[in-house]
Amino acid sequence: MGKHRVAYFYDSDIPNHYYGPGHPMKPNRINLAHNLVLSYGVYRHLSMFRPHRASAAEMAQYHDPDYIDFVKRASPDTAKALAVDANKFNVGEFADCPIFEGLFDFCSLYCGASIDGAVRLNHGLSDICINWSGGLHHAKKSEASGFCYMNDIVLSILELLKYHARVLYIDIDIHHGDGVEEAFYTTDRVMTCSFHKYGDFFPGTGDIEDIGDGNGKYYSVNFPLKDGIGDEDFLQIFKPIILKIMDVYNPGAVVLQCGADSLTGDRLGCFNLTVKGHGDCVKYVKSFNVPL
């Protein structure tokens, strides 16, 4: 494969959503990243697309319809009336997933971008697809978790499975990719591989002995890490593990979640990875020339 054909998804409505004062999740960062893409001329090397808004029916490919309906109805004006359901779905004032204006629209946009990326990969229109608004890996089938409401990663993998026999999911966020692992824990058609902080740290899952179940046994790979790991040590772990997985599992497509909270100085994290270290992980995965 020669030069990679890269598609980049962005909608100017995404940064307008606001989790609330003091909340560490800030969608406006997507706008900052987009401005860097423009200012540094990176856009000249990309095909830029505005994502479609994913419908409730598309989200229902994985998520529970009652949960989707709740998210559609949730707003600051309805929060009090929906308090019982909010508690059931782990959403609201006392959860890490607040109710804010335009919540469903926010979910529709970031899910739509990930689904659109998978569709382009499936049809051979792009080699690499980027959605910096996505990667909300904690969301469960019927529950919000860890700032995540709908799991765009699961939805994109389900789309990829329409064309590929096997899909590999790699997660370098400092938190364990529990929502994605849970979704595919009993199937061999998706292998999940997560490198994360473990031990008295959210979400508390991702033990090295968590390896999948049923048909999915040995198809969940977890590499728990301690505080302070830097680029060199991380890459010494990352590269041989990914090389072995690519050699043995031979996926038709790869989904890579690059959560920035594993970078040094992150207010929620405790690793010492740099942007270069993150980039080296992406560069290494790209080197296999598998749709990404």
N, C-alpha and C positions, 0 to 999 in steps of 0.2 A: 504494500500500500504506500502511495506517495504522500503528498500533503493531505492532512486530514481536513475534511469538510465539517466545519463547526457551526452549529446552530445555537443561538443565544435567545432566550425568552425573557421578555420584560414588559410589564404594564405599569404605566405611571400611576395607576390607582392603588397599587400595592403599598407604596410607602405612606399613603394617607391614613392607613389604619393604625390605631393607637391602643396599646394594651392598658394604658393608664399610668399615672404618675408613679415613679419609682420602680416600675416593672423592668427587669433586665432585657426582656424581648422587645426589640425596637425595629419594626418593619422599615422604618425610614433609612436604615443602613443599606437597604437594597438600592435606594436612590443614590447614596454616596458611592456605592460600587459602580452603579451605572454611569455616574459622572466621571469616574476614573476611566471606565471603558471608552467614553467619548474623548476625554481630555488627552489620554495617551495614544489615541488613534487605534486602539485595539479593535474597534468596530470594523476597521477596514479588512480585518482578517476573519470576520464572522458574518454569518447570515442572521440578521436580527428579525425576530418575529414577536408579535403580540399574541399571547395565548388566548384560547377560548376560555370561557367560564364553564367549568365542569358542572354538569347538572346533578340534581339529587339522584337520578337514575344511574349516572356514572359512579357516583360515590357509593351507591348501594351494591356495586360489584364486590365490595368488601364490607362496608359499614352497615350497621343495623338501621333499618328504615326509621324506627322510632327515635333513635339518636340523631339521625340526619334531620328529621322533622323538628326536633327540639332546637338544634343549632339554627335552623331556618327561622324559628320563631323568637329566638333569644335576642334581646336588645336591652339596653339600660331601662327602657320604659316597661318592658315585660318581665324584668328580672324578679321582681317581688312575687308576681303571680306564678312564675315558673320555679319557685324556690325548691319545691319537693323534687321535681325532675332534675334541676340543676345539681342538687346534692347527689342524686343517683348517678348522674353522668360525670361527676367530679369537675363541675364547672361552677364558677361564681366567685363571690367576694372573698371567701375563705380558702379558695383553691389557687393553685398556681396558673390556672387557665381561667382568666376573668371573662365576664360578658362585656363586650364593647360594641359600639355602633358599627354596623356593617360586618359582623362576624362571619356570616355565611358567605358574603361576597368575597371576603378575604380568603376563606377556604376554597371557594370556587376558582379563584385566580391562581393560587399556587398549585392546586391539584390539576387544573387545566394545563398549566405549563408542563408539568411532569408527564402527563398523559400525552400531550402533543409531542414532547421529545421522544417518547417511546414509539409513537406512530411513525415519526420520521425515521427512526432507526429500523423499524420493522420493514419499511418500504425502501430502504437503501438510499434515502434522500440525504442523510447526514451520517457522518462517522462518529461524531461526538455531539451531545446535546447538553446545554448548561441551563440550569434553573436555580439561580441563587436565592430565590424566595422559597424554595422547597426544602426537602430533607427533614420533614417533621416526623421523626422516627419513633417517637414515644406513643403516638395516638393508637388506641386500641379499637377493636371492632365496635364496642358500645361505650367507650369512655375516653374522655380527654385526659391528657397527662403531660407533664413537663413542657408546658407552653404549646403543646400540639393538640389540635382538634381533629383533623382528618389526616390520614396517613397517605400522603401523596406518593411515597415510595412504594408502598404495597400496591396502590392503584397502577403505578407505572410498570411494576413487575408483572402484574396480572396481564397488562396489555402486551408486554414483551413475550409472555408465555404463549400467546396466540401464534407466534411465529418461531419461537425458539424452544427447543426441548429442555434446555437447562439455562438458568440465569444465576449469576453470582452477584451477591450483594456484599460490598465492603464498606465498613463504617470506621472512620478515624476521628469522629467526635469524641470528646472526653467521656461522654456518658454512653453506657451500653445501649445498643440499638434494640431495645427490648420489644418494641411494638412490631418491628419487621420480623424479628426472630419468632415471636409468638404466632404471627400470621402463617408462617411457613414451617413450623416446628415439626410437622408430621409428614412432610413431603420431601422427596429426593429431587424434585425438579427445580428447587431453589436452594442454593447453599448460602448461608449467612456467615460472614466473618467479621467480628467486631474486636477492635483494639481500644481498650477503655480503662479508666480508673475504676478500681474495685476495692470494696471494703469500707463500710460506713459512708457510702456515697450514693447519691441518687443514680439510677432507680433501685439499686441494691441487687440487681440480677447480673448475669454474665459470668458465673463461675466457670472455671476451666473444665469442670466436669459436666456442664450443661451442653450436651452434644446432639440433641434432637431425640425424637421418639418415633416408634413405628417405622413406616417407610422412610422417615426423615432422620433415623438414627445415624449419627456420624456426619450429618449434613449441616450441623450448627457448630461453628468454630468460634471459641471465645478465648481471647488473650488478655487476661486481667493484668493491669499495670499499677505501679505505685507512683507516688508523687515525684515530680521533678524530672521526668525523662526528657532528654533532649533529642535533637535531630539525629545524631550519629547512632545512638542506641536504638532509637525507634526504627530507623531504616534497617539496622542490622537484624531486627526482628521481622519487620514488615516484608522486606524483599524475599527472603527464603520461604516464608509462609505462603505469600501470594504466588511465587513461582511454582511451588509444589501443588497448590490448589489448581492453578491454571493447567498444569501438566496432567494432573489426575482427573479433575472434574471436566475440563474442556468446555467451558460455558459458551453459549452462542451470543450472549450479551452480558455486560457488566453494569451494575448501578453502583456508583461511588458517592458516599455521603461524606462531605468534608466539613464537618462542624467546626467552626472557628474557635470554639471554646477550649480546644486542645492547644491553642497558641499561647505562648508565654504572655503573662500579664492579664489574661482574661479574668474578669471579676468573679466568675463562677468556677474557673478551672484551677489546676495546680500542676500542669505540665509545662515544659519549657521548649516546646516546638516553635520554630520560626516559620515565617511565610515561605522561606526557601525549603524548609523541611516538608511542609505541606505540599509545596509544588513538586518536590522530588517524588513524593508518593503518587501524585497524579501522573507525572512524567513516566514513572515506572509502569503504572497500569496501562497508560497509552501505548507503551512499547510493544504490547502483545497484539496490537492492531485488531482488537475485538470491539464491536460496537459498544459505545460507552455513554 
